[in-house]
Amino acid sequence: MSLQTRPSLLAALAVLLCICPAIAQVGGGFDHRFNLPGQVGRGAGYGYSLASAGDFDGDSHPDLMVSNPLSFSYSTIRGVVKIYSGTSGRLIHLLVGPPDCMSFGGSIAPAGDVNNDGIDDVIVGAPHSNRSHAYVYSGGNSAGPALAFDRGEVATVAAPWGTLRTRRPHMLKEVQLVQVALGKDKLRPDVPLLMDLVTDPKQKIAVKFLSAQASFGRTLAAPPGVPADRVAALRKAFDATMNDPKFRAAAKKRKMDLAPLSGAELQKMVLEHLATPADIVKVAKKAAGMK
C-alpha cells in the first residue's frame, strides 16, 4: 500500500501521527551534516519528498527541498515545502500551498533557470488536490540585492566573486569592483581593497575587522584539545587536496577559483581578529547595523 496511490489516507494519517515531530537528516553514516527538524503538531508528512533545489539562493552552492503535504493549521490542510541552505542548513524559504490542498509538495524537483535570471527555480506538484496543479517558484530570495541592482533599485551590492562570475557575469561589466578582504586576491590584483579607500585610522581598523570574514572563507576547524600531531596530519591532508591535480581540474570545470589558506595562516588571522580592541568592535558593529 502506498500513500501516493491511496491519497484518501493522507488526512487520517495526519490526525493520527501529528504529535510526532519528523526529522529529515541530510547525509548518512559518518558524513552526517544537518538535522532539518519538522514542526510538532503540524502533520506527520515531513520528509515525504526530498530533492535538490538547485542554487535557489544564488550563492553558487546547491540547496535542499523537504516537503510536507500533510501540514495543517487550524484544521486546514496546507502542504508546505521548506528550502534549506546547502551550506549552513538554515531555512531560507517556505513555500505554502493553497488552502485545503493536502497534496501540495507531493512531488518536488529543481526546475533549472526557468525565467533566465541567473538563479535556479523549483517546481512543486499537487497531484491529489481537487484540481491537480504544478507550481513554479522563482529562486533568488536571498540574492535579492543582486536582483535589486539589476532593476536599478540600488547602486551598490555585495556578493561572492564566484557568484558574480558564474551566475551574474553581466554585472561585472557594469560595476566598479572593490574587494572586502584582508588582502588582495592573487587573481584580481588590480581591484582595490575597501580598507585602502578609508582614510580615517580608526575607521580603517573597523573596516579591517569587518573584512576579516571574507578572508576566513569556508573554514575547516577541529575542536579544542586535538593533539598537535593530528592537527599537523589534518593540515597536511588539506594542503595535499588543494594541490591535487584532479581536484583542481574539477574546480576549474565548475568555474570555481581556489585560493586556500594554510592552517597556520588562518590561525594567525583568527587570533589577530579576536584581539581587536573593544572600541573598534563597537565602531564596526555600528557600521554594520548590529547591536
Secondary structure in CASP SS format (residue, H / E / C, confidence):
PFRMAT SS
TARGET T0000
AUTHOR 0000-0000-0000
METHOD secondary structure of the structure
MODEL  1
M C 1.00
S C 1.00
L C 1.00
Q C 1.00
T C 1.00
R C 1.00
P H 1.00
S H 1.00
L H 1.00
L H 1.00
A H 1.00
A H 1.00
L H 1.00
A H 1.00
V H 1.00
L H 1.00
L H 1.00
C C 1.00
I C 1.00
C C 1.00
P C 1.00
A C 1.00
I E 1.00
A E 1.00
Q E 1.00
V E 1.00
G C 1.00
G C 1.00
G H 1.00
F H 1.00
D H 1.00
H C 1.00
R C 1.00
F E 1.00
N E 1.00
L E 1.00
P E 1.00
G C 1.00
Q C 1.00
V C 1.00
G C 1.00
R C 1.00
G C 1.00
A C 1.00
G C 1.00
Y C 1.00
G C 1.00
Y C 1.00
S C 1.00
L E 1.00
A E 1.00
S E 1.00
A E 1.00
G E 1.00
D C 1.00
F C 1.00
D C 1.00
G C 1.00
D C 1.00
S C 1.00
H C 1.00
P C 1.00
D E 1.00
L E 1.00
M E 1.00
V E 1.00
S E 1.00
N E 1.00
P C 1.00
L C 1.00
S C 1.00
F E 1.00
S E 1.00
Y C 1.00
S C 1.00
T E 1.00
I E 1.00
R E 1.00
G C 1.00
V E 1.00
V E 1.00
K E 1.00
I E 1.00
Y E 1.00
S C 1.00
G C 1.00
T C 1.00
S C 1.00
G C 1.00
R C 1.00
L E 1.00
I E 1.00
H E 1.00
L E 1.00
L E 1.00
V E 1.00
G C 1.00
P C 1.00
P C 1.00
D C 1.00
C E 1.00
M C 1.00
S C 1.00
F C 1.00
G C 1.00
G C 1.00
S E 1.00
I E 1.00
A E 1.00
P E 1.00
A E 1.00
G E 1.00
D C 1.00
V C 1.00
N C 1.00
N C 1.00
D C 1.00
G C 1.00
I C 1.00
D C 1.00
D E 1.00
V E 1.00
I E 1.00
V E 1.00
G E 1.00
A E 1.00
P C 1.00
H C 1.00
S C 1.00
N C 1.00
R C 1.00
S C 1.00
H E 1.00
A E 1.00
Y E 1.00
V E 1.00
Y E 1.00
S C 1.00
G C 1.00
G C 1.00
N H 1.00
S H 1.00
A H 1.00
G H 1.00
P H 1.00
A H 1.00
L H 1.00
A H 1.00
F H 1.00
D H 1.00
R C 1.00
G C 1.00
E C 1.00
V C 1.00
A C 1.00
T C 1.00
V C 1.00
A C 1.00
A C 1.00
P C 1.00
W H 1.00
G H 1.00
T H 1.00
L H 1.00
R H 1.00
T H 1.00
R H 1.00
R C 1.00
P H 1.00
H H 1.00
M H 1.00
L H 1.00
K H 1.00
E C 1.00
V C 1.00
Q C 1.00
L C 1.00
V C 1.00
Q E 1.00
V C 1.00
A C 1.00
L C 1.00
G C 1.00
K C 1.00
D C 1.00
K C 1.00
L C 1.00
R C 1.00
P C 1.00
D C 1.00
V C 1.00
P C 1.00
L E 1.00
L C 1.00
M H 1.00
D H 1.00
L H 1.00
V C 1.00
T C 1.00
D C 1.00
P H 1.00
K H 1.00
Q H 1.00
K H 1.00
I H 1.00
A H 1.00
V H 1.00
K H 1.00
F H 1.00
L H 1.00
S H 1.00
A H 1.00
Q H 1.00
A H 1.00
S H 1.00
F H 1.00
G C 1.00
R C 1.00
T C 1.00
L C 1.00
A C 1.00
A C 1.00
P C 1.00
P C 1.00
G C 1.00
V C 1.00
P C 1.00
A H 1.00
D H 1.00
R H 1.00
V H 1.00
A H 1.00
A H 1.00
L H 1.00
R H 1.00
K H 1.00
A H 1.00
F H 1.00
D H 1.00
A H 1.00
T H 1.00
M H 1.00
N C 1.00
D C 1.00
P H 1.00
K H 1.00
F H 1.00
R H 1.00
A H 1.00
A H 1.00
A H 1.00
K H 1.00
K H 1.00
R C 1.00
K C 1.00
M C 1.00
D C 1.00
L C 1.00
A C 1.00
P C 1.00
L C 1.00
S C 1.00
G H 1.00
A H 1.00
E H 1.00
L H 1.00
Q H 1.00
K H 1.00
M H 1.00
V H 1.00
L H 1.00
E H 1.00
H H 1.00
L H 1.00
A C 1.00
T C 1.00
P C 1.00
A H 1.00
D H 1.00
I H 1.00
V H 1.00
K H 1.00
V H 1.00
A H 1.00
K H 1.00
K H 1.00
A H 1.00
A C 1.00
G C 1.00
M C 1.00
K C 1.00
END
